[in-house]
Amino acid sequence: MAVRTKVHPSPTDEFPLHPAYGFRMRRQRHPIGVRGGPRRAPRGYELSDSDQRQVRAAYGLRMRQLARAVVTAGRQPGDATENLIGQLEQRMDSLVHRAGFAPSVDAARDLVAHNTFTIDGGKVNRPSYLVQPGQTIEVRRDRQCRAPVAVAMAEHADEDAPPYLEVRPERFTATLTREPRRQEVPALRDIPLAVRAEEPIAR
């Protein structure tokens, strides 16, 4: 005889369920009647609304991704704004676009997710991966002649590469030589970014 799972919407009510639905309820992370839900974005530091819109438009980030980057930059030693710029520019998809391997950040994100690039010979398919100074991004040999990369490389000029990125088009490689600075990023150079501590909510 199958054992039926009981659901308790309130302390006094009980409703029996079919065993199949009871199995699904037990597998849920937060069943009915149990408090919980998706993780909230970390808090503590913030950007103004206008800065958030411009940064998200430049890098194609979700609100939670940007909030996490802002809090991480604020907790690191040094200038929080410079730390934020470094995080955004050291993302895998951003460097692939800056190196000329993709025409946009969105296209770079798609290429990275489809295993088009390697870092120091190792496979990386996460667009948010933070490349460290000294690491080299390389286009896989079987992807070098494909249309997205080939067209982007043909339209990209050598002088378009930022000073912190050493690009070798003949080898399809790009090496991050040092951490990026704010004045070297064209997308954020004219935006008055300011990472500030979040004001506590009055109760």
C-alpha positions, 0 to 999 in steps of 0.5 A: 500500500502506497504511503500518501504524503500530507501537506499542512497549509496551516497548523490545523488543516491536512490534505492527503496527496497522491504518492507521485505528487508527494515525491515531487513535494519532498524533492522541492527545496522549499515545499509548501508551508516552509519559508524560503526562496531564491537568494537575495543579492548581497547588500552593503554598497550601491550605485546610483540608478543612472550609473546602474543603467549605464553599467548594465547597458555597457556589460549586459549584466543582470541586476543581481550580478551588478549588485554582487560586483558592487559589494565585492568591490566595496569590501576590497581594499583600495578605491571601490570604484576602481575595484569595480571597473577591474572586475567588470573589465576582467570578465571573460566576455568583456576581454573577448570583446575588447580583444576583437574576437567578438563584435559585442559583449553579448556575442562574446558571452555566447561564444564563451558559453559554447567553448570557443576559447581557452585560458592557458590551455584550459577550457572555460565556458563561463562568461563571468570568469575573472581573468587574472593578469598574466593569463592568456585567452586563445581561440580554439584551433577548430573555431578560428576559421568560423564566421563569428570569430573570423568576421570580428577579427577582420573588422577589428583594428590593432589600435582598438585594443586597450593598453592592458591587453596584448593581442596577437591576431596571427596567433588568435591570443590575447594576454591580460598584462595588468589590471585595467584602470578606469580611464582606459575603459572607453565604455565607462570613461565619461560616466561619473561612477561612485560606489558608496556605502548603502544607507541603513533603512530607518525603522 
